Amino acid sequence: MKDIAEALGISIVSVSKALSGKDGVSEKRKNEIIRKAEELGYYKTSTKARTEKFIGVIVLDQFFSVNAFYYNLLKSVMIYASSYKYTGLMEVLTPKMEENLIAPSFLRENKVQGYIILGQVEKRYLKVIENYHIPHVLLDFFLPDENIDSVVVNSLDGVYKLTKDLIKQGYRDIAFVGSVNKFEFVMLRYLGFLKAVKEVKDLIPLEYRLIDREGRENLLPINLDITLPDVFVCSCDETAYGLMSQLNKAGIKIPHDVGVTGFDDSSYAALCKPPLTTVRVDVDKMGAIAIETLIENMNNEKRLARMISVPTNIVIRESAKKQKSS
């Protein structure tokens, strides 16, 4: 115990409490002591504990409860974790946990060798869980000023290509639907939209956009008390589905009166009537890259953090096909 205490610069009492399982030592300190004891040859965990391998996934409650895209992405992560002989442990991050800076139990109890954060968390919460010093990867979001590996959709390019295709079809009055200040990925999709319309001089003013959310999770009814554009470019399929439901109830015909597009090609796209033009995301590839990147981190491969951007494909369906003049 003296050797361990001296190696860590702590008291023998703390070492004794940690190794005997008594209270009075934080979980983080206990894990440090056990690891040092193992390094010095004084302590061995059970064979079962040494052979089991776990990867954690933190999923934001407001996304997972309703968002089909996140469900499919989580499924992909779990499948690829299993292919590398890791067991996936999922914990849903509630708004209360995030607000009160409560770390997932698999971090507090030192159960995982690495973890993935699925969906954008507050930066102050991220700082708290990083204090556990366990390898991690951000999935479907990134923080420009943080040195953390992230795997994201190429949102800007996806919406840029979609908007260019709409312009090519003959659409001119184009509105963007999405709360650009809520999420980084929505801002990127809006920038892709702006990039496309800015290249054409005779389009409507660039500030023509509608918000779709109050806070992070609550979808708002779209304000239809406006002069309808030729086409709405929505930030995601869920928003497009809600907008199309409103338009259908109001007797506005899609795409005869107005076109609508989405993003993700999730199950919401299949629910839309008529079928939704959207941007398809390769969730299998995103899950695979996230797991591969995390395992690299867990193996202590020295390199700079990366943001890996996964490309998209446009899927043209009936909701945004320019009607020919009769």
C-alpha positions as a printed Julia matrix, in Angstrom:
326×3 Matrix{Float64}:
   0.0     0.0     0.0
   2.94    2.31    0.72
   4.34    1.73   -2.79
   0.96    2.49   -4.38
   0.44    5.58   -2.21
   3.88    6.96   -3.08
   3.37    6.29   -6.79
   0.13    8.27   -6.77
   1.12   10.88   -4.2
  -1.75   10.04   -1.84
  -2.18    8.61    1.66
  -1.94    4.94    2.59
  -5.39    5.28    4.17
  -6.91    6.16    0.79
  -5.22    3.14   -0.8
  -6.5     0.86    1.96
 -10.1     2.08    1.6
 -10.05    1.72   -2.18
  -8.66   -1.82   -2.19
 -10.99   -2.99    0.58
 -14.08   -1.44   -1.0
 -14.78    0.95    1.88
 -16.37    4.39    1.61
 -14.36    7.58    1.8
 -12.7     7.46   -1.64
 -14.25    8.79   -4.83
 -15.02    6.35   -7.64
 -12.48    8.09   -9.87
  -9.75    7.86   -7.22
 -10.61    4.24   -6.48
 -10.2     3.34  -10.16
  -6.82    5.13  -10.28
  -5.64    3.19   -7.22
  -6.76   -0.17   -8.62
  -5.09    0.53  -11.95
  -1.83    1.49  -10.22
  -2.03   -1.59   -7.99
  -2.39   -3.76  -11.08
   0.54   -2.03  -12.79
   2.74   -2.71   -9.75
   1.65   -6.34   -9.57
  -0.2    -6.11   -6.25
  -3.76   -6.56   -7.5
  -5.63   -8.62  -10.1
  -9.22   -8.3   -11.19
 -11.16  -11.48  -11.86
 -10.72  -13.29  -15.18
 -14.29  -12.41  -16.09
 -13.71   -8.72  -15.44
 -10.55   -8.74  -17.53
 -12.12  -10.49  -20.51
 -15.4    -8.57  -20.75
 -15.2    -5.52  -23.01
 -17.77   -2.74  -22.95
 -18.45    0.35  -25.04
 -20.94    2.91  -23.75
 -23.35    5.02  -25.81
 -24.91    8.2   -24.41
 -28.12    9.08  -26.26
 -30.02   12.31  -25.61
 -33.56   11.55  -24.45
 -35.22   14.18  -26.62
 -33.68   12.69  -29.76
 -34.02    8.99  -29.04
 -37.65    9.09  -27.93
 -39.0    10.33  -31.26
 -36.2    10.44  -33.8
 -36.08    7.45  -36.13
 -32.72    8.56  -37.51
 -31.1     8.27  -34.07
 -32.68    4.9   -33.45
 -31.15    3.58  -36.68
 -27.8     5.17  -35.88
 -27.78    3.6   -32.4
 -28.62    0.23  -33.92
 -25.67    0.55  -36.29
 -23.29    1.44  -33.45
 -24.4    -1.56  -31.38
 -24.02   -3.96  -34.32
 -20.5    -2.79  -35.13
 -19.48   -2.8   -31.46
 -20.54   -6.45  -31.32
 -18.5    -7.25  -34.44
 -15.41   -6.13  -32.5
 -16.42   -8.34  -29.53
 -17.56   -5.4   -27.41
 -20.85   -5.29  -25.54
 -22.74   -2.02  -25.98
 -24.16   -0.29  -22.89
 -26.67    2.46  -23.63
 -27.68    5.22  -21.24
 -30.37    7.77  -22.04
 -29.31   11.28  -21.03
 -32.34   13.08  -19.64
 -32.61   16.88  -19.55
 -32.38   16.7   -15.74
 -29.14   14.7   -15.88
 -27.63   17.16  -18.33
 -28.8    20.21  -16.38
 -27.46   18.83  -13.08
 -24.25   17.55  -14.7
 -24.87   13.92  -13.73
 -22.57   11.52  -15.58
 -23.92    8.21  -16.94
 -23.68    5.31  -14.51
 -21.32    3.38  -16.8
 -18.8     6.21  -16.36
 -19.33    6.63  -12.63
 -18.89    2.88  -12.12
 -15.96    2.54  -14.54
 -17.73   -0.1   -16.63
 -16.64    0.94  -20.13
 -13.35    1.16  -21.98
 -14.7     3.87  -24.27
 -17.95    5.63  -25.15
 -19.81    7.45  -27.9
 -22.0    10.54  -27.44
 -24.91   10.39  -29.88
 -26.48   13.81  -30.35
 -25.3    17.29  -29.37
 -24.83   17.82  -25.63
 -24.16   21.08  -23.82
 -20.46   21.96  -23.73
 -20.43   22.29  -19.93
 -21.83   18.76  -19.62
 -19.19   17.44  -21.99
 -16.48   19.0   -19.81
 -17.8    17.11  -16.78
 -17.82   13.66  -18.36
 -14.4    14.25  -19.95
 -12.99   14.37  -16.42
 -13.29   10.58  -16.32
 -10.47   10.45  -18.91
 -12.01    7.61  -20.91
 -11.68    7.61  -24.74
 -14.75    8.94  -26.51
 -16.11   10.0   -29.9
 -18.84   12.48  -30.83
 -21.43   11.13  -33.26
 -23.62   13.38  -35.43
 -22.18   16.57  -33.97
 -18.86   18.3   -33.49
 -17.44   21.2   -31.52
 -15.17   23.4   -33.68
 -13.03   24.6   -30.77
 -12.56   21.18  -29.09
  -9.9    18.57  -29.87
 -12.28   15.58  -29.99
 -12.83   12.94  -32.67
 -16.24   13.3   -34.31
 -18.22   11.55  -37.05
 -20.79   13.7   -38.82
 -23.01   13.85  -41.88
 -21.81   16.17  -44.64
 -24.86   18.33  -44.02
 -23.68   21.41  -45.9
 -22.9    19.53  -49.1
 -26.08   17.44  -48.88
 -28.43   20.43  -48.75
 -26.32   22.32  -51.27
 -26.71   19.52  -53.83
 -30.43   19.16  -53.04
 -31.08   22.9   -53.45
 -29.09   23.01  -56.67
 -31.24   20.18  -58.03
 -34.41   22.09  -57.09
 -33.12   25.19  -58.89
 -32.29   23.06  -61.92
 -35.88   21.77  -61.95
 -37.09   25.38  -62.15
 -37.92   26.2   -58.53
 -37.19   29.85  -57.69
 -38.91   30.93  -54.44
 -37.23   28.59  -51.95
 -37.7    28.68  -48.16
 -35.54   26.97  -45.54
 -37.32   25.44  -42.52
 -35.19   24.82  -39.43
 -34.07   26.48  -36.19
 -30.54   27.33  -37.27
 -29.38   28.53  -33.85
 -30.35   25.34  -31.97
 -28.01   22.78  -33.5
 -24.72   22.9   -35.37
 -25.94   20.46  -38.04
 -29.0    22.63  -38.81
 -26.75   25.66  -39.23
 -24.57   23.69  -41.66
 -27.63   22.62  -43.66
 -28.78   26.23  -43.79
 -25.33   27.31  -45.01
 -25.54   24.69  -47.76
 -28.93   26.13  -48.72
 -27.53   29.67  -48.76
 -24.54   28.62  -50.83
 -26.83   27.21  -53.52
 -29.29   30.13  -53.68
 -26.54   32.73  -53.57
 -25.2    31.4   -56.83
 -28.45   32.41  -58.59
 -29.26   36.12  -58.7
 -33.02   35.98  -59.26
 -33.96   34.0   -56.13
 -35.83   35.34  -53.1
 -34.02   37.14  -50.24
 -31.68   34.84  -48.35
 -33.2    35.61  -44.94
 -36.44   33.83  -45.91
 -36.53   30.99  -43.37
 -38.89   29.52  -40.77
 -38.17   28.07  -37.33
 -39.39   24.57  -36.51
 -38.5    23.99  -32.85
 -38.9    25.53  -29.44
 -35.86   24.49  -27.44
 -34.3    21.22  -28.55
 -37.2    18.85  -28.72
 -40.6    20.47  -29.22
 -41.61   20.78  -32.86
 -43.62   23.91  -33.6
 -46.41   24.29  -36.16
 -44.99   25.99  -39.23
 -46.33   29.48  -39.86
 -48.4    29.13  -43.02
 -49.71   32.7   -42.8
 -47.23   33.7   -45.49
 -47.01   33.83  -49.24
 -46.11   30.24  -50.0
 -42.76   29.67  -51.7
 -42.33   27.28  -54.6
 -40.67   24.75  -52.31
 -39.74   24.26  -48.64
 -36.29   22.84  -47.85
 -36.68   21.29  -44.37
 -33.77   20.56  -42.04
 -34.95   16.98  -41.39
 -37.62   14.46  -42.41
 -39.5    14.86  -39.13
 -39.98   18.57  -39.79
 -40.97   17.85  -43.4
 -43.55   15.3   -42.22
 -45.09   17.81  -39.79
 -45.16   20.53  -42.43
 -46.73   18.27  -45.05
 -49.43   17.22  -42.57
 -50.26   20.89  -42.03
 -50.31   21.62  -45.75
 -52.54   18.62  -46.49
 -55.02   19.66  -43.78
 -55.09   23.18  -45.21
 -55.96   21.8   -48.65
 -52.64   22.86  -50.15
 -51.6    20.33  -52.76
 -48.07   18.89  -52.79
 -46.21   19.33  -55.12
 -48.78   21.14  -57.32
 -49.04   24.18  -55.02
 -45.76   23.83  -53.14
 -42.9    21.32  -52.97
 -41.36   19.94  -49.75
 -38.01   18.23  -49.1
 -36.41   16.67  -46.03
 -33.11   15.27  -44.8
 -32.1    11.8   -43.42
 -34.36    9.45  -45.44
 -35.7     8.12  -42.13
 -39.01    6.37  -41.43
 -40.7     9.79  -41.46
 -39.96   10.0   -45.18
 -41.93    6.79  -45.74
 -44.91    8.23  -43.83
 -45.14   11.34  -45.99
 -47.88   11.7   -48.6
 -46.8    12.12  -51.32
 -43.42   10.33  -50.86
 -40.72   12.71  -49.66
 -37.76   14.0   -51.63
 -34.88   13.91  -49.16
 -31.16   13.47  -48.55
 -30.12    9.92  -47.66
 -27.56    9.37  -44.89
 -25.53    6.16  -44.69
 -26.14    5.38  -41.0
 -24.36    2.02  -41.27
 -21.19    3.76  -42.42
 -21.48    6.37  -39.66
 -21.84    3.66  -37.0
 -18.9     1.68  -38.37
 -16.59    4.7   -38.53
 -17.57    5.8   -35.02
 -16.69    2.37  -33.56
 -13.46    2.09  -35.55
 -12.39    5.59  -34.44
 -13.24    4.85  -30.8
 -11.24    1.6   -30.83
  -8.25    3.48  -32.27
  -8.51    5.87  -29.31
  -8.84    3.01  -26.84
  -5.67    1.46  -28.29
  -3.85    4.74  -27.56
  -2.97    5.42  -31.17
  -1.24    8.81  -31.14
  -2.66   11.22  -33.7
  -4.53   14.47  -34.01
  -8.29   14.41  -33.45
 -10.32   14.23  -36.65
 -13.75   15.25  -37.87
 -14.85   12.55  -40.33
 -17.62   13.68  -42.68
 -19.82   11.01  -44.26
 -21.21   11.86  -47.75
 -24.9    11.83  -48.68
 -27.13   11.03  -51.66
 -30.2    12.87  -52.95
 -33.39   10.81  -53.28
 -35.92   12.41  -55.63
 -39.55   11.49  -54.96
 -42.97   12.99  -55.64
 -43.01   15.74  -52.97
 -40.67   18.01  -54.93
 -41.05   17.37  -58.62
 -41.65   20.57  -60.55
 -45.06   20.43  -62.24
 -44.98   21.06  -65.97
 -47.16   23.85  -67.27
 -50.2    22.57  -69.19
